[in-house]
Amino acid sequence: MEKRIIYQNRNGGVSVIIPADCSLTIEQIAAKDVPTGSPYKIVNVADIPVDRTERDLWDFDELVKGK
């Protein structure tokens, strides 16, 4: 699957869900796995930074805007 689910976690950081290849749609996976009330976005893999060394500095709003 070439999509990922990102959401803003309780600590203000960004969490990434990598969906398993299953019978659920990505929307169903988001509904099931994203904590209630957390903003989320379904994005292309290419929209997520490759360099994870500063992942704790990622900003949900910036990732959603595609920066």
C-alpha positions in Angstrom: 0.0 0.0 0.0 1.4 3.4 -1.0 -0.6 5.3 1.6 0.1 6.1 5.3 -2.1 7.5 8.0 -0.6 10.3 10.0 -2.1 11.8 13.1 -1.3 14.2 15.9 -0.6 12.3 19.0 -1.3 13.3 22.6 2.3 14.7 23.0 1.8 17.0 20.1 4.0 14.9 17.8 3.2 13.0 14.7 2.4 9.3 14.6 2.5 7.2 11.4 0.4 4.1 10.8 1.6 1.8 8.1 -1.4 -0.2 7.1 -1.2 -3.9 6.7 -2.3 -5.5 3.5 -5.7 -6.7 4.6 -9.4 -6.6 3.6 -10.0 -3.2 5.3 -9.8 0.1 3.4 -7.4 2.7 4.6 -10.3 4.8 5.8 -11.6 1.8 7.9 -8.1 1.3 9.3 -7.9 5.0 10.3 -11.4 4.8 11.9 -10.2 1.8 13.9 -6.7 2.8 14.8 -6.5 6.6 15.1 -7.4 7.6 18.7 -10.8 9.3 19.0 -10.6 13.0 18.6 -7.1 13.0 17.0 -6.8 14.9 13.7 -5.5 12.7 11.0 -4.7 12.7 7.3 -4.2 9.9 4.7 -1.0 10.8 2.8 1.2 9.3 0.1 4.4 7.6 1.3 6.4 10.2 -0.6 4.8 13.0 1.6 6.5 11.6 4.7 10.1 12.7 5.3 12.6 9.9 4.7 15.1 11.2 7.3 13.7 10.1 10.7 16.6 11.3 12.8 14.5 14.4 13.9 11.1 12.7 13.8 10.3 14.2 17.2 10.4 17.6 15.5 7.9 16.8 12.8 4.9 19.0 12.7 1.5 17.6 11.9 0.2 20.8 10.2 3.3 21.1 8.1 3.1 17.4 6.9 -0.6 17.9 6.1 0.2 21.0 4.0 2.7 18.8 2.1 5.9 20.6 3.1 
